[in-house]
């Protein structure tokens, strides 16, 4: 199991705390430092769609020039944008048994780890 995220995000901190409290072992991939492998992004897009991966509520997206925002219109443009601007990926991106999950809530993780 692997979490793709950045360590200082409150949602990520909550997800990691939940996993630790429930005895779940995971590998943490800091995509601010290491980026997100394109194959991971493609697999997540295949399962979740490209739109949910783009965190349009976050500060990284809001700070983008309008020209950039308007250019993110499909899978190809989203993958290019997220590859170059990994902090715009909704967090955390959890991969467990080949399945991807976005975001965190206690209820969501309870269902995932049933």
Secondary structure, DSSP 8 states (H G I E B T S, - for coil): -EEEE-TT-HHHHHHHHHHHHTT---EEEEHHHH---HHHHHHHHHHH-HHHHB-TTSHHHHTS-HHHHHH--SHHHHHHHHHH-GGGB-S-EEEETTEEEES--HHHHHHHT-
